[in-house]
Amino acid sequence: MKSVNIFENVSIPVYIINLPARKDRLIHIQQQFAGKDEFDLNIVEAIEDENGAIGLWKSIVKIIKMAKNNQDDVIVICEDDHEFTCDYSKNYFLHNVIEANDQGANLLIGGVSSFGQAIPVSEYRYWVDRFFCTQFIVVYSGFFNAILEEKFGNRDAADLKLSIMTSNKMVLHPFVSIQKEFGYSDISPNNKRLLSEGTVPSMFEAASTKLAKIRAIQKKYVGIKSQNG
């Protein structure tokens, strides 16, 4: 009997935020998704603002409006510095997208540079109270209106804003996404000092190591039932 791939015809819309002037980033992100037919790519022109954080939030709102118009059930919001890790696979990613939805998630984050508290909710997913970095986020349609209605101020940041908007958020681990270091940043001035050149990879590595330790402790003293096979 021929085996059936349940994800053979699955395609998730991906909305990629890119400034037209950032041709190097556009080339990079197109290369990242090359050959991955599980994604339907949409390049979205970023909205510029003197405050980079506000520009990013406006771009996210723009994407959510597009997703609602397209009647998308689930989307990926992706910044053009996203980079897939060696742990990414189609089955691993899509299994977790489905299972996170079944658990009532509003957001599933592909990888973070830092987080606050974390609790394992499956073998590969952690509930987190807050997270940092928005380079690759799965957003479920039940959360679309909340994003459109949320106020965003001059001192806000997209990752922290999303963190406080919902408690129904998870981080996928092992990470499927990290940020590529370009040597310059389009993010807000307050974050440039923290994410100066050379620190981004180490921050993602440290966050990944911390989550792995939490999983090891949970398995040893409580145990986690595998949902992915």
C-alpha positions in Angstrom: 0.0 0.0 0.0 1.3 3.4 -0.9 2.0 5.6 2.1 0.0 8.9 2.3 1.7 12.2 3.3 -1.0 14.1 5.1 0.8 17.4 4.5 1.3 16.9 0.8 -1.1 19.6 -0.3 -0.8 21.9 2.8 0.4 25.4 2.2 0.5 28.1 4.8 0.5 31.8 3.7 3.7 33.6 4.7 3.8 37.4 4.7 7.3 38.6 4.6 8.1 42.2 5.7 10.7 43.9 3.6 11.8 47.4 2.8 12.3 47.8 -1.0 15.8 49.3 -0.4 16.9 46.1 1.4 17.6 44.0 -1.7 20.2 41.9 0.2 17.5 40.9 2.7 15.0 40.1 0.0 17.5 37.8 -1.7 18.3 36.2 1.6 14.7 35.5 2.5 13.7 34.2 -0.9 16.6 31.7 -0.6 15.4 30.6 2.8 12.0 29.6 1.4 13.3 28.2 -1.9 11.9 24.6 -2.5 9.6 24.7 0.5 6.2 24.2 -1.1 4.5 24.1 2.3 4.7 28.0 2.2 2.8 30.4 0.0 5.1 33.5 -0.1 3.8 37.1 -0.1 6.3 39.9 0.0 4.9 42.9 1.9 6.4 46.3 1.6 7.3 47.4 5.1 5.8 50.6 6.4 8.5 53.0 7.4 8.4 55.2 10.5 10.9 57.3 12.4 10.3 54.9 15.2 11.2 51.5 13.8 9.0 49.7 16.4 6.0 51.6 15.2 6.8 50.9 11.6 7.0 47.2 12.4 3.7 47.2 14.2 2.0 49.1 11.3 3.5 46.5 8.9 2.0 43.7 11.1 -1.4 45.4 11.1 -1.1 45.7 7.3 -0.5 42.0 7.1 -3.4 41.1 9.3 -5.8 43.1 7.2 -4.5 41.3 4.1 -4.9 37.9 5.8 -8.5 38.7 6.8 -9.2 39.8 3.3 -7.8 36.5 2.0 -9.8 34.6 4.6 -6.6 32.9 6.0 -7.1 30.6 8.9 -3.4 30.7 9.9 -0.5 32.7 8.7 3.2 33.2 9.3 4.5 36.7 9.8 8.1 36.7 8.8 10.8 39.4 8.9 13.4 39.4 6.1 16.2 38.5 8.5 14.6 35.1 9.4 16.8 32.1 8.9 15.7 28.5 9.1 17.7 26.3 11.5 18.9 22.8 10.8 16.0 21.5 13.0 13.4 22.7 10.6 11.4 20.1 8.7 8.0 20.3 7.0 6.5 17.5 9.2 7.9 18.9 12.4 6.7 22.4 11.7 3.2 21.5 10.4 2.5 18.9 13.2 3.2 21.6 15.8 1.2 24.2 14.0 -1.8 21.9 14.1 -1.2 20.8 17.7 -0.7 24.3 19.0 -4.0 25.2 17.4 -5.7 22.3 19.1 -4.3 23.6 22.4 -5.9 27.0 21.8 -2.8 29.0 20.9 -3.0 32.4 19.4 0.7 32.6 18.6 3.4 30.0 17.9 6.9 31.5 17.8 9.5 29.8 15.7 12.5 31.0 17.8 13.3 33.6 20.4 16.4 35.5 21.5 15.1 35.7 25.1 12.0 34.9 27.2 10.8 35.3 30.8 9.2 32.1 32.3 8.6 29.0 30.3 6.6 25.8 30.9 6.6 22.8 28.7 3.1 22.0 27.3 4.2 19.3 24.9 7.4 17.6 23.8 8.3 20.4 21.5 6.4 23.5 22.7 6.7 25.8 25.6 4.2 28.3 27.1 6.0 31.6 27.7 5.0 34.7 29.6 6.9 37.0 27.3 9.3 36.6 24.3 11.7 38.7 22.3 12.1 38.8 18.5 9.4 38.6 15.9 11.3 37.2 12.9 9.0 34.2 12.5 5.6 34.0 14.1 2.6 31.8 13.4 -0.6 33.7 14.0 -4.0 32.0 14.2 -7.1 33.8 12.8 -8.8 33.9 16.2 -6.2 36.5 17.2 -6.5 38.8 14.1 -9.1 41.2 15.5 -7.2 41.7 18.7 -4.2 42.8 16.8 -6.2 45.2 14.7 -7.9 46.7 17.7 -4.8 47.1 19.9 -3.3 50.5 20.6 0.5 50.9 20.0 2.4 53.7 21.6 5.8 55.3 21.0 7.4 53.3 23.8 5.9 49.9 22.8 7.7 47.1 21.0 6.0 44.5 18.9 7.3 41.4 20.7 6.4 42.8 24.2 3.1 44.1 23.0 2.1 40.7 21.6 3.4 39.1 24.8 1.0 41.0 27.0 -1.9 40.8 24.6 -2.4 37.0 25.0 -1.5 34.3 27.5 -2.1 31.7 24.7 1.3 31.8 23.1 4.0 29.1 22.7 7.6 28.8 21.5 8.6 25.9 19.3 11.7 24.1 20.5 14.1 23.1 18.9 13.9 26.4 17.2 13.0 26.4 13.5 14.0 30.1 13.2 16.8 32.5 14.2 17.8 35.9 13.0 20.6 36.4 10.5 23.1 39.0 11.4 23.3 41.7 8.6 25.6 44.1 10.4 22.8 46.8 10.5 19.3 46.9 11.9 15.9 48.3 11.0 14.6 47.9 14.5 14.0 50.7 17.1 17.0 52.6 18.5 16.4 51.3 22.0 17.0 47.7 20.8 20.0 48.4 18.6 22.3 48.6 21.7 21.1 45.2 22.9 21.3 43.5 19.5 24.6 44.9 18.3 26.6 43.0 15.8 27.7 39.7 17.0 25.3 39.3 19.9 22.2 38.0 18.0 23.4 34.4 17.5 24.6 34.0 21.0 21.3 35.3 22.4 19.3 32.7 20.4 21.8 30.0 21.5 21.5 30.9 25.1 17.6 30.9 24.9 17.7 27.5 23.2 20.0 26.1 25.9 17.8 27.4 28.7 14.7 25.8 27.1 16.5 22.5 26.7 17.4 22.5 30.4 13.8 23.2 31.4 12.7 20.2 29.2 15.3 17.9 30.8 14.1 18.8 34.3 10.5 18.4 33.3 11.2 15.0 31.8 13.2 13.8 34.8 10.7 14.8 37.5 7.3 14.9 35.8 7.6 13.5 32.3 6.3 14.7 29.0 4.1 12.6 26.8 5.2 12.9 23.1 2.4 14.2 20.8 4.5 14.0 17.7 5.1 10.3 17.6 
